[in-house]
């Protein structure tokens, strides 16, 4: 993307990000923070873009709404890409820097509505580096705690995340064999051991009349997940 002329600093595009791991700063709270900032700074927010269920470590290419926000900067000649807080931009130092550089090529600066780390002084740049590093560290802690919690639940034979194929879960999350689904799992494993491709397995299951939990034929992704789960447990 060729660098364009700097956009109007009184015009902004808002970017919101919510991941599945974090529930403490939802889209409404982010929108409220940005709206208050815009009123005080006398900035007009021209568009709002939200990536829901997107990790802070996701690359720019894996964030469709971020891509749309960057396009909006150019289309509206806006000079600001605003986030509620710096960690909404990313929880990875390299990705945060990549987004900033991409926004600059679109003629805009990245600003945080909470005001922390805004500015061009060396101290501001240093603060952004600290914030990005702290966000990456917090993400690593969240992931470590999640893995530990899931491991503990699995050790107790309780549901950890989605109920795996071949099981049911009671109200307390305890897993119990589902005879029908276990039969499908065994059929998938046997077909794979016999040299069948994923597409071959899908066709065989369709011929058998096997159905997913919503009553549809099983697809490639579901078969692949069943096999992956068997590798982990086998």
C-alpha positions as CSV (number, residue, x, y, z in Angstrom):
1,X,0.0,0.0,0.0
2,X,1.5,3.3,-1.0
3,X,1.7,6.0,1.7
4,X,-1.0,8.6,1.4
5,X,-1.3,12.2,2.6
6,X,-1.9,12.5,6.3
7,X,-5.6,12.4,7.1
8,X,-7.7,15.0,9.0
9,X,-7.0,14.6,12.8
10,X,-10.5,15.7,13.6
11,X,-11.9,12.6,11.8
12,X,-11.5,9.1,13.3
13,X,-12.4,5.5,12.6
14,X,-13.0,3.4,15.7
15,X,-11.8,-0.1,16.1
16,X,-13.1,-2.4,18.8
17,X,-11.8,-5.9,19.5
18,X,-13.3,-8.5,21.8
19,X,-11.7,-11.9,22.3
20,X,-13.2,-15.1,23.7
21,X,-10.7,-15.1,26.6
22,X,-11.6,-11.6,27.9
23,X,-15.0,-10.5,29.1
24,X,-14.0,-7.4,31.2
25,X,-14.1,-4.9,28.3
26,X,-17.0,-5.7,26.0
27,X,-17.9,-3.7,22.9
28,X,-20.4,-1.5,24.6
29,X,-17.9,-0.4,27.2
30,X,-15.3,0.2,24.5
31,X,-17.8,2.2,22.5
32,X,-18.7,4.4,25.5
33,X,-15.0,5.1,26.3
34,X,-14.4,6.1,22.7
35,X,-17.5,8.2,22.5
36,X,-16.5,10.2,25.6
37,X,-13.0,10.7,24.2
38,X,-14.4,11.9,20.9
39,X,-16.7,14.5,22.6
40,X,-13.8,15.9,24.7
41,X,-11.3,15.9,21.8
42,X,-13.9,17.3,19.4
43,X,-13.3,14.4,17.0
44,X,-16.0,13.0,14.7
45,X,-16.0,9.2,14.6
46,X,-17.0,8.3,11.1
47,X,-17.3,4.5,11.4
48,X,-17.2,1.8,13.9
49,X,-15.5,-1.6,13.2
50,X,-15.6,-4.6,15.6
51,X,-13.7,-7.8,15.5
52,X,-15.6,-10.2,17.8
53,X,-14.0,-13.4,19.2
54,X,-10.6,-12.4,17.8
55,X,-7.4,-12.9,19.8
56,X,-5.1,-10.1,20.5
57,X,-2.4,-12.2,18.8
58,X,-4.3,-12.5,15.6
59,X,-2.5,-11.0,12.6
60,X,-3.9,-8.1,10.6
61,X,-4.9,-10.5,7.8
62,X,-7.1,-12.5,10.2
63,X,-9.1,-9.5,11.3
64,X,-11.6,-8.6,8.7
65,X,-13.0,-5.6,10.6
66,X,-9.5,-4.2,11.2
67,X,-9.0,-4.4,7.5
68,X,-12.2,-2.6,6.9
69,X,-11.2,0.1,9.4
70,X,-8.0,0.7,7.6
71,X,-9.9,1.0,4.3
72,X,-12.2,3.5,6.0
73,X,-9.2,5.7,7.0
74,X,-8.3,6.1,3.4
75,X,-11.9,6.4,2.1
76,X,-12.8,9.1,4.6
77,X,-9.4,10.8,4.8
78,X,-9.5,10.3,8.5
79,X,-6.3,11.0,10.5
80,X,-7.1,8.8,13.6
81,X,-7.6,5.1,14.2
82,X,-8.9,5.1,17.8
83,X,-9.1,2.2,20.2
84,X,-10.6,2.3,23.7
85,X,-7.3,1.0,25.2
86,X,-4.0,0.0,23.8
87,X,-4.5,-3.7,24.4
88,X,-7.6,-3.6,22.1
89,X,-5.1,-3.0,19.3
90,X,-3.2,-6.2,20.0
91,X,-1.6,-8.3,22.7
92,X,1.5,-8.9,20.7
93,X,4.3,-6.4,20.4
94,X,5.1,-7.1,16.7
95,X,1.5,-7.1,15.6
96,X,0.8,-3.8,17.5
97,X,3.7,-2.2,15.7
98,X,2.6,-3.7,12.3
99,X,-0.9,-2.2,12.8
100,X,0.6,1.2,13.7
101,X,2.8,1.2,10.6
102,X,-0.1,0.1,8.4
103,X,-2.3,2.9,9.8
104,X,0.5,5.4,9.1
105,X,0.6,4.3,5.5
106,X,-3.2,5.0,5.5
107,X,-2.4,8.6,6.7
108,X,-3.5,8.0,10.3
109,X,-2.2,7.8,13.8
110,X,-3.3,5.2,16.3
111,X,-4.7,6.8,19.5
112,X,-6.1,5.3,22.7
113,X,-9.3,6.8,24.1
114,X,-7.9,6.4,27.6
115,X,-5.1,8.8,26.6
116,X,-2.2,6.6,27.8
117,X,0.7,6.5,25.4
118,X,-0.7,9.0,22.9
119,X,1.8,11.5,21.4
120,X,5.0,11.6,19.5
121,X,7.5,12.4,22.3
122,X,10.1,9.7,23.1
123,X,8.4,9.2,26.5
124,X,5.1,8.4,24.6
125,X,6.8,6.0,22.3
126,X,8.4,4.3,25.3
127,X,5.1,4.1,27.1
128,X,3.5,2.4,24.1
129,X,6.3,-0.2,24.1
130,X,5.7,-0.9,27.7
131,X,1.9,-1.2,27.2
132,X,2.3,-3.6,24.3
133,X,4.7,-5.7,26.3
134,X,2.4,-5.7,29.3
135,X,-0.5,-6.7,27.1
136,X,1.5,-9.6,25.6
137,X,2.5,-10.7,29.1
138,X,-1.1,-10.6,30.4
139,X,-2.3,-12.7,27.4
140,X,0.4,-15.3,28.2
141,X,-0.9,-15.4,31.8
142,X,-4.5,-15.8,30.6
143,X,-3.6,-18.7,28.3
144,X,-1.5,-20.4,31.1
145,X,-4.4,-20.1,33.6
146,X,-6.9,-21.4,31.0
147,X,-4.7,-24.4,30.1
148,X,-4.3,-25.2,33.8
149,X,-8.0,-25.0,34.4
150,X,-8.9,-27.2,31.4
151,X,-6.3,-29.7,32.4
152,X,-7.8,-29.9,35.9
153,X,-11.3,-30.4,34.5
154,X,-10.1,-33.1,32.1
155,X,-8.4,-34.9,35.0
156,X,-11.8,-35.0,36.7
157,X,-13.4,-36.3,33.5
158,X,-15.4,-33.1,33.2
159,X,-16.1,-31.0,30.1
160,X,-13.4,-28.6,29.1
161,X,-14.8,-26.3,26.4
162,X,-17.1,-27.9,23.9
163,X,-18.4,-31.4,24.6
164,X,-16.1,-33.7,22.5
165,X,-17.7,-36.0,20.0
166,X,-18.5,-39.3,21.5
167,X,-19.7,-37.9,24.9
168,X,-22.6,-36.1,26.6
169,X,-22.1,-33.8,29.6
170,X,-24.4,-33.5,32.6
171,X,-25.3,-30.2,34.3
172,X,-22.1,-30.3,36.3
173,X,-20.0,-30.9,33.2
174,X,-19.2,-34.5,33.9
175,X,-18.6,-36.4,30.6
176,X,-20.4,-39.7,29.9
177,X,-20.1,-41.9,26.8
178,X,-22.7,-41.4,24.1
179,X,-23.0,-44.9,22.5
180,X,-24.2,-43.6,19.1
181,X,-21.4,-41.1,18.8
182,X,-18.8,-43.5,20.1
183,X,-19.8,-45.8,17.3
184,X,-19.2,-43.1,14.8
185,X,-15.8,-42.3,16.3
186,X,-14.8,-46.0,16.1
187,X,-15.9,-46.1,12.5
188,X,-13.9,-43.0,11.6
189,X,-10.8,-44.4,13.3
190,X,-11.2,-47.7,11.6
191,X,-11.6,-46.1,8.2
192,X,-8.6,-43.9,8.7
193,X,-6.5,-46.9,9.8
194,X,-7.6,-48.7,6.6
195,X,-6.1,-45.9,4.5
196,X,-9.3,-43.9,3.7
197,X,-8.9,-40.2,3.0
198,X,-11.0,-37.6,4.9
199,X,-13.3,-37.2,1.9
200,X,-13.6,-41.0,1.7
201,X,-14.5,-41.1,5.4
202,X,-17.1,-38.4,4.9
203,X,-18.7,-40.3,2.1
204,X,-18.7,-43.6,4.0
205,X,-20.4,-41.9,7.0
206,X,-23.0,-40.4,4.7
207,X,-23.7,-43.8,3.3
208,X,-24.0,-45.2,6.8
209,X,-26.5,-42.4,7.6
210,X,-24.4,-40.9,10.4
211,X,-25.5,-37.4,11.4
212,X,-24.1,-34.5,13.3
213,X,-25.6,-33.1,16.5
214,X,-27.8,-30.8,14.4
215,X,-29.0,-33.6,12.1
216,X,-26.7,-32.8,9.1
217,X,-24.2,-35.0,7.4
218,X,-20.7,-34.9,9.0
219,X,-18.3,-32.7,7.1
220,X,-14.5,-32.7,6.6
221,X,-13.8,-30.4,9.5
222,X,-15.8,-32.5,12.0
223,X,-14.1,-35.7,10.8
224,X,-10.7,-34.0,11.2
225,X,-11.6,-32.9,14.7
226,X,-12.7,-36.4,15.7
227,X,-9.3,-37.8,14.5
228,X,-7.4,-35.1,16.2
229,X,-9.2,-35.7,19.5
230,X,-8.4,-39.4,19.2
231,X,-4.7,-38.6,18.7
232,X,-4.7,-36.6,21.9
233,X,-6.4,-39.3,23.9
234,X,-4.8,-42.2,22.3
